[in-house]
């Protein structure tokens, strides 16, 4: 099993991370400073802020990057806590699109996309588009490589025992998902691995849901670190993001069986079910966050003892 992980799963995961970063860099260069301007436009209306957070994250493929940028805008006095948090809510939903892409069997497209993107990078005018194209291809190749390498793992009794434990004790699955995501700094990548494992039958739906719930907590680490040396309102955004995701998991956890049952009815494909779990959790959390935005932001202000200027 160790040989399988080293020779198959690890390279596939590295390709996935490289692909996500390549796609993010290509789109970021294409948009230039305009994506920062888009976020700044979200200061007037929380709903518009959430939509912009969703769009920018879907383009950049990184909720962490959008959260860090939002913290920087708050630190610069461009955004207030309420407006910034609405953008972060949208970013949490936008990051779920990567898992939806992972569901489709597009591994055969990976190599042509990488090759086409590499050729486009030879010309300066098409270099940005080529980088995005190659990144997309690497995402497909990484997912395909991981999926194939996981087939022998399914025969391992030790791995089955570990994953069965997550199914029986979802709390440990949440903790494990949070720790792994905090280390690799990408909830999208972790969710893609979970999708691949669910598709191969290595983990059940309960374990997959637990791991994806944990990934939502682990991804907050980047923003939390970014807010350490920032102003009080900027630190409050990072704290609010972490508290919001933890609160969402605590709300879902007592109803985990019912949540898993709903997810199981959405699709017969285990991989699709895992991707839907990631999306549904963030969508429901986002709706709840927007509905009780004033109350939540007020609570964060009181707990941290800060006075926001907006």
C-alpha positions as CSV (number, residue, x, y, z in Angstrom):
1,X,0.0,0.0,0.0
2,X,2.9,2.4,0.8
3,X,4.4,1.8,-2.6
4,X,1.0,2.6,-4.2
5,X,0.7,5.9,-2.2
6,X,4.3,6.9,-3.1
7,X,4.1,6.0,-6.8
8,X,0.5,6.9,-7.6
9,X,-1.4,8.9,-5.0
10,X,1.3,11.4,-4.1
11,X,2.3,12.3,-7.7
12,X,-1.4,12.6,-8.5
13,X,-2.0,14.9,-5.5
14,X,1.0,17.0,-6.5
15,X,-0.3,17.4,-10.0
16,X,-3.7,18.4,-8.6
17,X,-2.1,21.1,-6.4
18,X,0.0,22.3,-9.2
19,X,-3.0,22.4,-11.6
20,X,-5.1,24.4,-9.1
21,X,-2.2,26.9,-8.6
22,X,-1.5,27.2,-12.3
23,X,-5.2,27.8,-13.0
24,X,-5.3,30.4,-10.2
25,X,-2.2,32.2,-11.4
26,X,-3.4,32.2,-15.0
27,X,-6.7,33.7,-14.2
28,X,-5.2,36.1,-11.7
29,X,-2.8,37.5,-14.3
30,X,-5.6,37.7,-16.8
31,X,-7.8,39.7,-14.5
32,X,-4.9,41.8,-13.1
33,X,-6.0,44.2,-10.4
34,X,-9.5,44.0,-11.6
35,X,-10.5,41.2,-9.2
36,X,-9.5,43.4,-6.3
37,X,-11.7,46.1,-7.7
38,X,-14.6,43.6,-8.0
39,X,-14.3,42.8,-4.3
40,X,-14.2,46.5,-3.4
41,X,-17.6,46.9,-5.2
42,X,-19.1,44.4,-2.7
43,X,-18.9,46.9,0.1
44,X,-22.4,48.3,-0.3
45,X,-24.6,45.2,-0.2
46,X,-24.0,41.9,1.6
47,X,-25.8,39.9,-1.0
48,X,-23.7,41.5,-3.8
49,X,-20.6,41.0,-1.7
50,X,-21.4,37.2,-1.4
51,X,-22.0,36.9,-5.1
52,X,-18.7,38.7,-5.9
53,X,-16.9,36.4,-3.4
54,X,-18.4,33.4,-5.2
55,X,-17.5,34.6,-8.7
56,X,-13.9,35.7,-7.8
57,X,-13.3,32.4,-6.0
58,X,-14.7,30.4,-8.8
59,X,-12.3,32.1,-11.2
60,X,-9.3,32.0,-8.9
61,X,-10.0,28.5,-7.6
62,X,-8.9,29.6,-4.1
63,X,-11.1,30.7,-1.3
64,X,-8.0,31.2,0.8
65,X,-6.6,33.8,-1.7
66,X,-9.9,35.6,-1.7
67,X,-10.1,35.6,2.1
68,X,-6.6,36.9,2.4
69,X,-7.3,39.6,-0.1
70,X,-10.5,40.5,1.8
71,X,-8.5,40.8,5.1
72,X,-6.1,43.1,3.3
73,X,-8.9,45.3,2.1
74,X,-10.3,45.5,5.7
75,X,-6.8,46.3,7.0
76,X,-6.6,49.1,4.4
77,X,-10.0,50.5,5.5
78,X,-11.7,49.8,2.2
79,X,-14.2,47.3,3.8
80,X,-15.9,46.9,7.1
81,X,-16.3,43.6,9.0
82,X,-19.9,43.0,7.8
83,X,-19.2,43.6,4.1
84,X,-16.0,41.6,4.3
85,X,-17.7,38.6,5.9
86,X,-20.3,38.5,3.2
87,X,-17.5,38.2,0.6
88,X,-16.0,35.3,2.6
89,X,-19.4,33.6,2.7
90,X,-19.5,33.7,-1.1
91,X,-15.9,32.5,-1.3
92,X,-16.8,29.4,0.8
93,X,-19.4,28.5,-1.8
94,X,-17.3,29.3,-4.8
95,X,-14.5,26.9,-3.7
96,X,-16.9,23.9,-4.0
97,X,-16.9,24.1,-7.8
98,X,-13.5,22.3,-8.0
99,X,-15.0,19.2,-6.5
100,X,-17.9,19.3,-9.0
101,X,-15.2,19.3,-11.8
102,X,-13.5,16.3,-10.1
103,X,-16.7,14.2,-10.5
104,X,-16.5,14.2,-14.3
105,X,-14.3,11.5,-15.9
106,X,-12.2,13.9,-17.9
107,X,-8.8,12.3,-17.4
108,X,-8.3,11.7,-21.2
109,X,-8.6,15.5,-21.7
110,X,-5.7,16.2,-19.2
111,X,-2.7,15.5,-21.4
112,X,-4.0,17.3,-24.5
113,X,-4.9,20.3,-22.3
114,X,-1.5,20.4,-20.7
115,X,0.2,20.1,-24.1
116,X,-2.0,22.7,-25.7
117,X,-1.4,25.1,-22.8
118,X,2.4,24.5,-22.9
119,X,2.4,25.4,-26.6
120,X,0.3,28.6,-26.0
121,X,2.9,29.6,-23.3
122,X,5.5,29.9,-26.0
123,X,3.8,33.2,-27.2
124,X,3.6,36.1,-24.8
125,X,0.1,37.1,-25.8
126,X,-1.3,33.7,-25.1
127,X,0.8,32.8,-22.1
128,X,-1.8,33.7,-19.5
129,X,-4.5,31.6,-21.3
130,X,-1.9,28.8,-21.8
131,X,-1.1,28.7,-18.1
132,X,-4.8,28.4,-17.2
133,X,-5.3,25.7,-19.8
134,X,-2.3,23.7,-18.5
135,X,-3.5,24.1,-15.0
136,X,-6.9,22.7,-15.9
137,X,-5.2,19.8,-17.7
138,X,-3.1,19.0,-14.6
139,X,-6.2,19.0,-12.4
140,X,-7.8,16.4,-14.7
141,X,-4.6,14.3,-14.8
142,X,-4.1,14.5,-11.1
143,X,-7.6,13.3,-10.3
144,X,-7.3,10.5,-12.9
145,X,-3.9,9.4,-11.4
146,X,-5.2,9.4,-7.9
147,X,-8.3,7.5,-8.8
148,X,-6.3,4.7,-10.5
149,X,-3.7,4.5,-7.7
150,X,-6.4,4.1,-5.1
151,X,-7.7,0.9,-6.6
152,X,-5.1,-1.3,-4.9
153,X,-5.6,0.6,-1.6
154,X,-9.1,-0.7,-1.6
155,X,-7.7,-4.2,-0.9
156,X,-5.8,-3.1,2.2
157,X,-7.5,-4.2,5.4
158,X,-5.6,-1.6,7.5
159,X,-6.7,1.3,5.3
160,X,-10.3,-0.1,5.3
161,X,-10.2,-0.3,9.1
162,X,-9.0,3.3,9.4
163,X,-11.7,4.6,7.0
164,X,-14.4,2.5,8.6
165,X,-13.4,4.2,11.9
166,X,-14.2,7.6,10.4
167,X,-17.6,6.2,9.3
168,X,-18.3,5.0,12.8
169,X,-16.8,8.0,14.6
170,X,-17.4,11.0,12.3
171,X,-15.8,13.4,14.9
172,X,-12.4,11.9,14.2
173,X,-13.1,12.2,10.4
174,X,-13.8,15.9,10.9
175,X,-10.6,16.4,12.9
176,X,-8.5,14.4,10.4
177,X,-10.0,16.4,7.4
178,X,-9.3,19.7,9.2
179,X,-5.7,18.7,10.0
180,X,-4.9,17.5,6.4
181,X,-6.5,20.6,4.9
182,X,-4.6,22.9,7.3
183,X,-1.3,21.2,6.1
184,X,-1.9,21.3,2.4
185,X,-3.7,24.7,2.5
186,X,-6.4,23.6,0.0
187,X,-9.9,22.4,0.8
188,X,-10.5,21.9,-2.9
189,X,-7.6,19.5,-3.2
190,X,-8.6,17.5,-0.1
191,X,-12.2,17.3,-1.4
192,X,-11.0,16.0,-4.7
193,X,-9.2,13.2,-3.0
194,X,-12.3,12.4,-0.9
195,X,-14.3,12.3,-4.2
196,X,-11.8,9.9,-5.7
197,X,-11.8,7.7,-2.6
198,X,-15.6,7.6,-2.5
199,X,-15.8,6.7,-6.1
200,X,-13.5,3.7,-5.6
201,X,-15.5,2.5,-2.7
202,X,-12.7,3.0,-0.2
203,X,-14.7,5.2,2.1
204,X,-18.4,5.3,2.8
205,X,-20.6,8.4,2.5
206,X,-20.6,9.2,6.2
207,X,-16.7,9.2,6.3
208,X,-16.7,11.3,3.1
209,X,-19.0,13.9,4.6
210,X,-17.0,14.0,7.8
211,X,-13.8,14.6,5.9
212,X,-15.3,17.4,3.8
213,X,-16.8,19.0,6.9
214,X,-13.3,19.0,8.4
215,X,-11.8,20.5,5.3
216,X,-14.1,23.5,5.7
217,X,-12.5,24.2,9.1
218,X,-8.9,23.5,8.0
219,X,-9.0,25.9,5.1
220,X,-9.5,28.8,7.5
221,X,-5.9,28.5,8.7
222,X,-4.5,30.6,5.8
223,X,-6.8,33.5,6.5
224,X,-6.2,33.2,10.3
225,X,-2.4,33.5,9.7
226,X,-2.9,36.4,7.4
227,X,-4.8,38.3,10.1
228,X,-2.3,37.8,12.8
229,X,-0.4,41.0,12.1
230,X,-3.3,43.0,10.8
231,X,-5.7,45.6,12.4
232,X,-8.4,44.5,14.8
233,X,-11.2,44.5,12.2
234,X,-9.0,42.5,9.8
235,X,-8.2,39.9,12.5
236,X,-12.0,39.8,13.2
237,X,-12.6,38.7,9.6
238,X,-10.2,35.8,10.1
239,X,-11.8,34.9,13.4
240,X,-15.3,35.2,12.1
241,X,-14.5,32.9,9.1
242,X,-13.1,30.2,11.5
243,X,-16.0,30.6,14.0
244,X,-18.5,30.5,11.2
245,X,-17.3,27.3,9.7
246,X,-16.9,25.7,13.1
247,X,-20.4,26.7,14.0
248,X,-21.7,25.3,10.7
249,X,-20.1,21.9,11.5
250,X,-21.5,22.0,15.0
251,X,-25.0,22.6,13.6
252,X,-24.8,19.8,11.1
253,X,-23.0,17.2,13.3
254,X,-26.1,16.3,15.5
255,X,-28.1,15.8,12.3
256,X,-25.3,14.0,10.4
257,X,-27.4,10.9,9.7
258,X,-30.2,13.0,8.2
259,X,-27.7,15.1,6.2
260,X,-26.1,11.9,4.8
261,X,-29.5,10.5,4.0
262,X,-30.4,13.6,2.0
263,X,-27.1,13.5,0.1
264,X,-27.5,9.8,-0.7
265,X,-30.8,10.7,-2.5
266,X,-29.2,13.3,-4.8
267,X,-27.1,10.9,-6.9
268,X,-26.3,7.2,-7.1
269,X,-22.6,8.0,-7.8
270,X,-20.6,7.9,-4.5
271,X,-18.1,10.5,-5.9
272,X,-20.9,12.8,-6.9
273,X,-22.5,12.4,-3.4
274,X,-19.2,13.5,-1.8
275,X,-19.0,16.6,-4.1
276,X,-22.7,17.4,-3.4
277,X,-22.1,17.1,0.4
278,X,-19.3,19.7,0.1
279,X,-21.5,22.1,-1.9
280,X,-24.7,21.6,0.0
281,X,-23.0,22.3,3.4
282,X,-21.4,25.5,2.1
283,X,-24.6,26.7,0.4
284,X,-26.8,26.1,3.5
285,X,-24.2,27.7,5.7
286,X,-23.9,30.7,3.3
287,X,-27.7,31.2,3.3
288,X,-27.8,31.0,7.1
289,X,-24.9,33.4,7.4
290,X,-26.5,36.0,5.2
291,X,-29.8,35.7,7.0
292,X,-28.2,36.2,10.4
293,X,-25.3,38.4,9.2
294,X,-26.0,41.3,11.6
295,X,-26.4,39.1,14.6
296,X,-23.2,37.1,13.9
297,X,-21.1,40.1,13.1
298,X,-22.4,41.8,16.3
299,X,-21.5,38.7,18.3
300,X,-18.0,38.7,16.9
301,X,-17.5,42.4,17.7
302,X,-18.7,41.9,21.3
303,X,-16.5,38.8,21.9
304,X,-13.4,40.5,20.5
305,X,-14.2,43.8,22.0
306,X,-13.7,45.8,18.8
307,X,-15.4,48.8,17.2
308,X,-15.8,48.5,13.5
309,X,-16.1,51.7,11.5
310,X,-18.9,50.3,9.3
